[in-house]
Amino acid sequence: EAVRETHGRVLIFQDEICDARYSKCCGGLTENFNTAWADIQIPYLTTVSDAPISHQSIRTEEEATRWVLSPLEAYCRVMDEHLLERILSGFDQETKNFFRWKVEYPRKELEEILRQKSGFDFGTLIEILPLRRGPSGRIFRLKIIGSKRSLIIGKELEIRRWLSRTHLYSSAFIVVADAKKFIFHGAGWGHGVGLCQIGAAAMATQGFSAEEILKHYFKGVEIKKIY
């Protein structure tokens, strides 16, 4: 039914069909296109608050810490397991703590992951230092400091891949470290640009129309029937 109702309708911005990016869960704020992808600004792919209230963009490490550890109201903060079962595929349902998540590594394990993923021997891992974040808190420049080598990496997908045997849920994280381990506290799942799949589904259950949902995530667009 949804396919029939939207047949031939497309998102348009300034007479061009939109690049309608999406990710699984933005974590409460969507991300700018240029911080996650190419270094160009796309007006309809800029940060929006995924909530009925306005959340301020993340500007400092202190704000990032508060954002990750004290999550606020958001459409994608779905606690209803029955709704999640309807939204997520069977594979994705194996992980339900994606709005806010925690990953812990013994120090030696993370050092080995970095060696395997990067091809570099950092030696003893000293610090993982965020250098630049986007408005959703996603890191797009990160410095890895070791006893043998230091390196700046980014953007977000490279960061996620280097710090996990698969990939971290997102690069919107803070790091807590001690002599034995590194703990990543994070927000969201995916790059965060464009439509938030969990947030959009939650909005639909609250009675928002497809057009309202699309215009929430893609600012300034029109929906036109072209065939």
C-alpha positions in Angstrom: 0.0 0.0 0.0 2.8 2.4 0.9 4.5 1.7 -2.4 1.4 2.4 -4.3 0.7 5.6 -2.5 4.2 7.0 -3.1 4.5 5.8 -6.7 6.3 8.4 -8.8 6.8 10.8 -5.9 10.4 12.0 -5.2 12.1 14.5 -2.9 13.2 17.6 -4.7 15.5 20.4 -3.6 15.9 23.4 -6.0 14.6 21.4 -9.0 17.0 18.5 -8.4 16.2 15.0 -7.0 17.6 14.7 -3.5 20.4 12.4 -2.2 18.1 10.9 0.5 20.7 9.4 2.8 19.6 7.5 5.9 21.1 5.6 8.9 19.8 3.2 11.5 19.7 5.4 14.6 21.0 9.0 14.8 21.1 9.0 18.6 19.0 12.2 19.0 20.7 14.5 16.5 21.4 13.9 12.8 24.8 14.7 11.3 25.9 17.1 8.6 26.8 15.5 5.2 30.2 17.2 5.0 31.5 15.8 8.3 30.6 12.2 7.4 31.1 12.1 3.6 32.5 14.5 1.0 33.7 18.0 2.0 30.7 19.7 0.5 27.7 21.2 2.2 24.3 20.0 1.2 21.5 22.2 2.6 19.0 19.5 3.2 21.5 17.1 4.8 22.3 19.2 7.9 21.8 18.4 11.5 18.3 18.3 12.9 17.0 17.5 16.4 15.3 14.1 16.3 12.8 15.1 18.9 9.7 17.2 19.4 11.9 19.6 21.3 15.1 21.2 20.1 18.5 19.7 21.1 21.5 22.0 20.7 24.4 20.8 18.5 27.4 19.4 20.3 30.3 21.9 20.4 32.6 20.8 23.2 33.9 17.6 24.7 32.0 18.5 27.9 28.8 18.7 25.9 29.6 15.4 24.2 30.1 13.7 27.5 26.8 15.0 28.8 25.0 14.1 25.6 26.3 10.5 25.6 25.9 9.8 29.3 22.6 11.6 30.0 20.4 10.9 26.9 17.4 13.2 26.4 14.1 12.7 24.7 14.3 11.6 21.1 12.1 9.9 18.6 14.7 7.2 18.1 14.9 6.4 21.8 12.5 3.5 21.4 11.9 1.4 24.5 9.0 -0.6 23.1 10.4 -4.0 22.2 7.3 -4.9 20.1 7.9 -1.8 18.0 11.6 -2.6 17.6 10.7 -6.1 16.4 8.5 -4.5 13.7 11.2 -2.0 12.7 14.3 -4.1 12.8 15.4 -7.1 10.8 16.1 -10.4 12.7 19.9 -9.7 12.5 19.5 -6.2 13.9 17.4 -7.3 16.8 20.4 -9.0 18.3 21.5 -5.5 19.4 18.8 -3.4 21.0 21.0 -1.0 23.0 22.0 1.2 20.1 20.5 4.6 21.2 23.1 4.6 23.9 25.7 1.8 24.0 28.9 0.7 25.7 31.8 -1.3 24.4 34.8 -2.4 26.6 38.2 -3.7 25.5 41.1 -4.9 27.5 44.0 -2.7 26.6 46.0 -5.5 24.9 43.0 -6.5 22.8 42.4 -3.0 21.5 46.1 -2.6 20.7 45.9 -5.8 18.7 42.7 -4.7 16.9 44.5 -1.5 15.9 47.5 -3.4 14.6 45.3 -5.6 12.5 43.0 -2.9 11.1 45.6 -0.2 10.5 48.6 -2.2 9.6 50.6 -0.1 12.0 52.2 -1.0 15.4 51.3 1.8 17.8 53.0 0.1 20.7 51.4 0.7 24.0 48.2 2.6 23.5 48.4 5.8 25.4 45.4 7.9 24.4 42.5 8.0 22.0 41.8 11.7 21.5 38.9 13.3 19.7 40.0 16.3 17.7 36.9 17.3 15.8 33.2 16.4 16.2 30.2 17.1 14.1 27.0 18.6 15.5 25.6 15.1 16.5 28.8 14.4 18.5 30.2 12.1 15.8 34.0 12.3 15.7 35.4 12.9 12.2 39.0 13.6 13.3 40.6 11.3 15.9 44.2 11.1 17.1 45.5 7.7 18.2 48.6 8.1 20.4 50.9 5.2 21.1 54.4 4.7 22.5 55.7 3.9 19.0 53.5 6.0 16.7 50.7 8.6 16.7 48.3 9.1 13.8 45.2 11.2 13.0 42.4 9.3 11.2 38.9 10.1 9.9 36.3 10.3 8.7 33.7 8.5 10.8 33.7 5.2 9.0 37.4 4.8 9.2 37.3 5.6 12.9 34.6 3.0 13.5 36.5 0.3 11.6 39.8 0.8 13.3 38.4 0.6 16.8 36.5 -2.6 16.4 36.9 -6.1 15.0 33.8 -5.3 12.8 32.9 -1.6 13.4 31.7 0.5 16.3 28.0 1.4 16.1 28.9 5.1 15.6 31.7 7.6 16.1 29.7 9.6 18.6 31.5 8.3 21.6 33.6 9.2 24.6 36.5 7.1 25.9 37.3 6.2 29.4 40.6 4.5 30.0 42.7 3.1 32.8 45.8 0.9 33.0 43.9 -2.2 31.9 41.1 -1.3 29.6 39.4 1.2 27.3 35.6 1.8 27.6 33.7 3.4 24.8 30.3 5.0 25.7 28.5 5.9 22.5 25.3 7.2 20.9 23.4 6.0 17.8 24.1 3.5 15.1 25.5 4.5 11.7 26.8 7.8 10.1 23.7 9.8 11.2 23.2 11.7 8.0 19.7 12.2 6.7 16.7 10.1 7.8 16.9 8.2 11.0 15.2 4.9 10.4 14.3 4.2 14.0 13.2 7.8 14.5 11.1 7.8 11.4 9.3 4.6 12.3 8.6 5.9 15.8 7.2 9.1 14.3 4.9 7.1 12.1 3.5 5.2 15.1 2.8 8.6 16.7 0.7 9.6 13.7 3.1 11.7 11.6 2.5 11.4 7.9 5.2 10.3 5.4 5.5 13.9 4.2 5.8 15.3 7.7 8.5 12.7 8.5 10.5 13.4 5.3 10.4 17.1 5.8 11.5 16.7 9.4 14.7 15.0 8.3 15.3 16.7 5.0 14.9 20.5 5.5 13.6 22.6 2.7 12.6 19.8 0.3 9.5 19.4 -1.7 7.7 16.2 -2.6 6.7 16.1 -6.3 5.1 13.4 -8.5 7.2 13.2 -11.6 5.8 10.0 -13.2 
